[in-house]
C-alpha cells in the first residue's frame, strides 16, 4: 500500500515539475532533472533508445542539434505528442504540440524538427524538442538529452558549433538541481574523458553525477579491471556511482536489429562473458539502470521540490511588488491612449517650461539652495550660465601686441608712476636701486611695481607679415587680403568654444528631457514605453545636434569674410587711434593743474610714434588698429549669434521633434 502511495506521489511531483518546465519556469528557477551528456560517439542515442523503447534517428544524421526532452510515463494505452519549445522568455514562439499515432512516428518527427532548426540557420540551438509519451512499455522517467560534445567538424561545417555545443552543455552542468548522466565508451581513457572532466569541474564532490559506461564489448581482453574498479566506485568516486550497458552499435542498427533484440543481446553478453558474468547485476544492464534512474529522479524531485516552491513563492512576491509599482492596469485601448496622451503632454510641458524658464509650475523644478547643476532641472538658467561662459571666452579674444624692451632708467627719463591710484607721467629726478622719484610728484619714492617705463609698441612681426603678403596696394593702405587672413587666425580659435557650447546644450537638454520622462512616468513604470520614449528623445537630440554642428560650422565659415555695416567699427577705429595718446597726455596733468611740461609732451608723443615711426611702422599700426576695431564688432556679434542659433536649431527643434 505504501509503495502504491509513493508511486502516485512521485507521478504527481514529476508531473508538476514537467508542467513548470513546460511553462518556461526553468529559465528563472532551477528545476530538478537528469541531463544526458557525452561525446557524439559515446553511444548516447542507443542508450536513450534502450531506456525509452523509442527508435531515434541514426547517428549519421547528426540527430541532436538541440536539447531533446523525453517525458516517459507508464500507462495502459499509448498516447504522445511532440513539439518544439523556443528558448524565449515567454514561450510565445513555441510550436503547438503535434499528436503522435504511435511510438514509430517519433523518429520522423524529430528529423522534421531538426531539419526545421537547420533551415532557420541554427547549427546548434537552445530551443528544445519535447517528446511526451505514455504507454505500458514506458518507465516513469524524464530525461533531457543534450547535443554530443564535438572536437572537430566536417568539411564545410561551421567551426563555431564546437563552442556552441560546449556552451549549451555547460549551461546544464552548472545547475545545482541537475543530475549529470555522463555517457562514456569503455574503450577510452576514463581519466582523460572530456565529459567526466567537465562534470568534475561542475560537481567536484560528485554528489550529482552518475557515469554510464557503454560499449564494454570493445574493451581489450584482460583490460577489464580498470572498468571494474570504476563500477565498484573504487576510483573517481561518485555519489550515484557507475553503471555499464551494452547497447546496439552502428553495425546492429545497419542490420535492422530492434530495441528488444538489443536488450536480449545485452542480457546474453553480461550473462555469458567470462568477466562480466561475475559482476553484480546491479551494476550492469538497461533494466537495472532504468530502475536506478527512476529512483534518482524521485529522490532529486522530492528533496528539491520544497526549495523550488519557496523560490517560486519568492519570485511571485517580487513580481507582485513590481506589478504594484507599475500602478493601475491599463487594459483597454482607450485607457492606453488616455495614459499616453497625459504622459506625452506632461513631458512636453515640463521640457517647455524648463527651456523657457517657467519654474514655478511644478515640483519638478524644486532645487536645493546651492545644489549642483547636475541635479538641477532649470534648463534655461543652466544654459544661460553656459552662454555667459561662451561669451567670456569669445570676448577674451585679443589682438596680439608686442612692446619694445625697456632700457635702464636714468635721471631725466619720463616714466609713469602710480599716484593716488592713477598712472601719471613724470620726469625721473632721483634713483636709488629700483625706486624713483619723478617730477612733479615729489612726495614719496615710487618702489618697483609703482612705476613703469613708457611702453612703445613693437611692430616687427606684423611688418614681416605685411612684407610677405605685399600686393599692388600702396603702403598707405592696409592690405585687405592680409587683414582677412589675420582675422581668420583669431576666428579659428572660436571653433572650440562654439562646439563646446553645442555639447553643453545637448548635455543639459538630454538630462532634463530624460528627467521629465521619469517624472511624468510617476509610479507607472512601463519599461517599454519608458525605453521607447527615451530612444525617441535621444534620437531627436542627436539629429538636432548634428544639424546644429553643420550650421554652426557654416556660421564660423561666414565669419572668415570680414563684413559689417555697424557704425561702431568706425567709432572703435577712431577711438583706438586717439585714446591711447589722449590718456597718456592726461596722465601728465595733476588733479590740481592742467599745466604740462613740453619735454614731457614730446616724450609721450614719441612713445606713441609721432614723428619717430617709420612708414612701415605706421602701416603696421593702422593694420593692428583695424584688426582691433573689427574684432570688437565681430566677437560681440558672434557671441550673441551662436546661443541664438542654438536656441532655434537645438532647443526648439528638439522640442518639436520629440
Secondary structure, DSSP 8 states (H G I E B T S, - for coil): -HHHHHHHHHHHHHHHHHHHHHTTGGGTS---EEEEEEBTTS-HHHHHHHHH------GGG---SEEEEEEEEE-SS-EEEEEEE--SSS-TT----EE-SSGGGHHHHHHHHHHHHHHTT-SSEEEEEEEEEEETT--SEEEEE---B-S---TTS-THHHHHHHHHHHHHHT-TTEEEEEEEETTS-GGG-HHHHHHHHH-TT-TTEEEEEE-GGGS-TT-THHHHHHHTT-SS--SS-EEE-----HHHHHTT--HHHHHHHHHHHHHHSTTGGGS-GGGBSHHHHHHHHHHHHHHHHHHHHHHHHHHHHHHHHHHHHHHHHH-S---SHHHHHHHHHHHHHHHHHHHHHHHHT--TT-GGG---TT--GGG---HHHHHHHHHHHHHHHHHT------B-------TT-EEEEEETTEEEEEEEEEEETTEEEEETEEEEEE-TTSEEE---B--HHHHHHHHHT--SS-TTS--HHHHHHHHHHHHHTHHHHHHHHHHHHHHHHHHHHHHHHHHHHTT---HHHHHHHHHHHHHHHHHHHHHHHHHHHHHHHHHTS-----THHHHHHHHHHHHHHHHHHHTTS-TT-----HHHHHHHHHHTTTTT--HHHHHHHHHHHHHHHHHHHHHHHHHHHHHHHHIIIIIIHHHHH-
